[in-house]
Amino acid sequence: MTKTAIFARINKLISAFWMYIKQAQMYLFKKVSDLQKHLDKLRNGGSSIGLVPTMGALHEGHLSLIDMAKADNDIVVTSIFVNPTQFNQPEDLIKYPRTSAKDIEVLTIHGNDVLFMPAVEEVYPEGLNTKLDLDFEQLDKTMEGEFRPGHFDGMAQVVNRLGNIVQAHKMYFGQKDFQQYAIVQNMLKQLNSPIKLIMCPIIREEDGLALSSRNIRLKADIRQKATIIYQTLLKAKSLIKENNPELIKTMALNELLIKDFKPEYFEIVDGNTLLPIDDYKSSDFIIACTAVWAGDVRLIDNMILKQQKKIAPTF
């Protein structure tokens, strides 16, 4: 190869590298005022904005939300904020994985547009009342609401705050946190918010375990057995047409009682009301939801057992 050809190839590689850097550019903001100035310019220019709220420790499940947001909007804002108001156990807040440097790298490579990483005092500034006085009726009282008192009040508080800060056109949540999705949908309706909420499918490991930031805390032997959660949900789905939901619930709880595992609940509910169903014919939208302690890590999962309408529910 001649020197001219070598230099030509080097220049081509350099150009490709800088093109990659340009495409991978991401804005990072830590202050509300700076973020809003940036977004106001984009919004005034006609750009649509999608918001993906996260608590960091990003995995493929989060990236699937970003992909859906990128397909729907001109600009995607991903927030990383470990929200203290939704942890009812202080030790769980302390143990929650924080991987900021890795998250920034992942988001940059993935083509995220804007990252918002605020401090607590930015989200909850002194003198600003961010608490909500809403009645979610039964939505926040069953399942997670029973075992994590106050969790949904804190969750709704931060989601509403982030929504007000970003003023996004659409907001993206994963199906894995289905009860959370249901409550946020209800909150937006009560507040007459213009934000459209989008539910994205669960992303799973090859053996079926739902992706979660908590999975990295699982001990190797417990991680290997954690597929029992997915297998139990599949079994419930195969039985639901011909069997009483209460019998399936009992079966599931027994299935999950293996060494190192302790189920907190396994419920088969109407996907709109989150109330238990009587039988398969009593609802057009049925979902099984569960929470299981795998060692000292609490995992949640769910599976849609019946859904006649291929659209997200309205609450």
ABEGO torsion letter per residue (X at the ends): XBAAAAAAAAAAAAAAAAAAAAAABBBBBABAAAAAAAAAAAAAAGBBBBBBBBAEGBBAAAAAAAAAAAAABABBBBBBBBBAAABABAAAAAABBBBAAAAAAAAAAAGBABBBBBBAAAABBBGBBABBBBBAEAAAABEAAAABBGAAAAAAAAAAAAAAAAGBABBBBBAABAAAAAAAAAAAAAAGBABBBBBBBBBBBAAGBBBBAAAAABBAAAAAAAAAAAAAAAAAAAAAAABBAAAAAAAAAAAABBBGBBBABBBBBBAAAGBBBABAAABABBBBBBBBBBEABBBBBBBBABBABABBBBX
